[in-house]
Amino acid sequence: MTTEQHARAPRGTTTGMRALVRHRYGATADVLRCERVDRPRPGPGEVLVQVRAAGVDRGVVHLVTGLPHPLRLAGYGLRAPRNPVVGGDLAGTVVALGDGVRRFRVGDEVYGTGHGTFAEYARADEGKLAPRPATASFEQAAAVPVSGTTALQAVRDHGRVRPGQQVLVIGAGGGVGSFAVQIARSSGAVVTGLTSPGKLDFVRSLGADTVLDRTADALPERRYDVVLDTGGGTPVSRLRRALTPTGTLVIVGGETGGRVLGGVQRQLGATLLSPFVRHRLGTFVARENAADLAVLAGLVDSGRLVPAVDRVLPLASAPEALALLCAGSVRGKLVLSV
Ligand SMILES: NC(=O)c1ccc[n+]([C@@H]2O[C@H](COP(=O)([O-])OP(=O)(O)OC[C@H]3O[C@@H](n4cnc5c(N)ncnc54)[C@H](OP(=O)(O)O)[C@@H]3O)[C@@H](O)[C@H]2O)c1
């Protein structure tokens, strides 16, 4: 058995574990099950983490459905998932080390991303883990890795947000948005959050200077130095009208759809147009790494970033958690307690 494979393990086996698995791609309710499987073994450069909490992220939905199709070419399995266990974010305790691991010891409390984290144990690359923020619970820490890293890279690297700039966050009440509002604010920007009606107070509580109801206000007529778009499908032409003459648009994500392109047409359009206009328009794929996790842990421990955990659900409720996420009603993040 390779380390990617998780055979079904009989109940009571000492090397078994509970995990959320799917053996084929499909709708969450049809394919996702809580089963007993073998514990994974850490490969070279990996550690085995006893998962205490796992964050629920949009990426998990893509990995359950196998859509858009190009994702399957990225090593996740063409016809069926290579690793049946789902989940990316984790916080937990290192219980075993693979060959060559230098940065961690057994017993270290860590957070970051791993391979199949909706489980009692998960493998993780040591380069995608950092010590758990000292002031955060496992549940709070598990909410951070993918969404926090994405928000940090959107604000700092792609938005290049500077103190005093006007920043608009679209989808401010979602996972990435809730981190982006706080990180932009802690960078000294003046932040406007565009959100759904039921999340206005929530986004205000994150520190946004101005909060707008996306159903009532649509896109505001004022101009922003940086627009970070994490939700919906506002056309690039409309987003550009919300920018100052040399402003920056970062499309983090948005409406998904289409089995092939998965709704990335706006991102492609913005990237192709950018060289020909004064605006900087673009998108990016976040790269989880230990250095950024350490930055995020520092922000959490200094009180400048508070992971917004809407609800903690038990591991077996992962299908319900993914359904809630897709319904768009989650304030910030959902976390599974393992
Ligand atoms: N580029 C990358 O590397 C990267 C990494 C992670 C995620 N993503 C993508 O980024 C997007 C956000 O991820 P997430 O984890 O934050 O998802 P999420 O937690 O589901 O948040 C998305 C938010 O978008 C807002 N939204 C939904 N429909 C909208 C509409 N019609 N108009 C305006 N806003 C709308 C909602 O926020 P409000 O209720 O506040 O309006 C929703 O909470 C997803 O598309 C995800 O796939 C990209």
The ligand as a MOL file (V3000), in Angstrom:
LIG
                    3D

  0  0  0     0  0            999 V3000
M  V30 BEGIN CTAB
M  V30 COUNTS 48 52 0 0 0
M  V30 BEGIN ATOM
M  V30 1 N -6.9720 32.0330 -5.4470 0
M  V30 2 C -6.8130 31.0980 -4.5320 0
M  V30 3 O -5.7200 30.5380 -4.3300 0
M  V30 4 C -7.9810 30.7410 -3.6580 0
M  V30 5 C -7.7710 30.1540 -2.3890 0
M  V30 6 C -8.8970 29.8900 -1.5950 0
M  V30 7 C -10.1710 30.1470 -2.0830 0
M  V30 8 N -10.3170 30.6480 -3.3350 0 CHG=1
M  V30 9 C -11.6360 30.9620 -3.8940 0
M  V30 10 O -12.0450 32.1930 -3.2960 0
M  V30 11 C -13.4510 32.2150 -3.1810 0
M  V30 12 C -13.8230 32.5050 -1.7390 0
M  V30 13 O -13.4180 31.4230 -0.9440 0
M  V30 14 P -13.9400 31.3170 0.5370 0
M  V30 15 O -13.2510 30.1650 1.1470 0
M  V30 16 O -13.8480 32.6390 1.1820 0 CHG=-1
M  V30 17 O -15.4820 30.9480 0.2860 0
M  V30 18 P -16.7030 31.2670 1.2350 0
M  V30 19 O -16.3080 31.1350 2.6460 0
M  V30 20 O -17.8330 30.4630 0.7190 0
M  V30 21 O -16.9900 32.8140 0.9730 0
M  V30 22 C -17.4240 33.2780 -0.2730 0
M  V30 23 C -18.2620 34.5160 -0.0180 0
M  V30 24 O -18.6060 35.1180 -1.2550 0
M  V30 25 C -19.7220 35.9450 -1.0530 0
M  V30 26 N -20.6610 35.8000 -2.1510 0
M  V30 27 C -21.3740 34.7150 -2.4970 0
M  V30 28 N -22.1540 34.9900 -3.5570 0
M  V30 29 C -21.9100 36.2830 -3.8850 0
M  V30 30 C -22.4060 37.1630 -4.8740 0
M  V30 31 N -23.3100 36.7590 -5.7710 0
M  V30 32 N -21.9310 38.4390 -4.9240 0
M  V30 33 C -21.0260 38.8570 -4.0370 0
M  V30 34 N -20.5180 38.0600 -3.0630 0
M  V30 35 C -20.9690 36.7960 -3.0000 0
M  V30 36 C -20.3460 35.5240 0.2650 0
M  V30 37 O -19.9220 36.4900 1.2300 0
M  V30 38 P -20.9060 37.5510 1.8170 0
M  V30 39 O -22.0270 36.8150 2.4530 0
M  V30 40 O -20.0540 38.3390 2.7340 0
M  V30 41 O -21.3800 38.3820 0.6380 0
M  V30 42 C -19.6120 34.2370 0.6130 0
M  V30 43 O -19.5470 34.0380 1.9820 0
M  V30 44 C -13.9490 30.8570 -3.6810 0
M  V30 45 O -14.3150 30.9960 -5.0380 0
M  V30 46 C -12.7180 29.9720 -3.5650 0
M  V30 47 O -12.7540 28.8960 -4.4670 0
M  V30 48 C -9.2570 30.9680 -4.1250 0
M  V30 END ATOM
M  V30 BEGIN BOND
M  V30 1 1 1 2
M  V30 2 2 2 3
M  V30 3 1 2 4
M  V30 4 1 4 5
M  V30 5 2 4 48
M  V30 6 2 5 6
M  V30 7 1 6 7
M  V30 8 2 7 8
M  V30 9 1 8 9
M  V30 10 1 8 48
M  V30 11 1 9 10
M  V30 12 1 9 46
M  V30 13 1 10 11
M  V30 14 1 11 12
M  V30 15 1 11 44
M  V30 16 1 12 13
M  V30 17 1 13 14
M  V30 18 2 14 15
M  V30 19 1 14 16
M  V30 20 1 14 17
M  V30 21 1 17 18
M  V30 22 2 18 19
M  V30 23 1 18 20
M  V30 24 1 18 21
M  V30 25 1 21 22
M  V30 26 1 22 23
M  V30 27 1 23 24
M  V30 28 1 23 42
M  V30 29 1 24 25
M  V30 30 1 25 26
M  V30 31 1 25 36
M  V30 32 1 26 27
M  V30 33 1 26 35
M  V30 34 2 27 28
M  V30 35 1 28 29
M  V30 36 1 29 30
M  V30 37 2 29 35
M  V30 38 1 30 31
M  V30 39 2 30 32
M  V30 40 1 32 33
M  V30 41 2 33 34
M  V30 42 1 34 35
M  V30 43 1 36 37
M  V30 44 1 36 42
M  V30 45 1 37 38
M  V30 46 2 38 39
M  V30 47 1 38 40
M  V30 48 1 38 41
M  V30 49 1 42 43
M  V30 50 1 44 45
M  V30 51 1 44 46
M  V30 52 1 46 47
M  V30 END BOND
M  V30 END CTAB
M  END
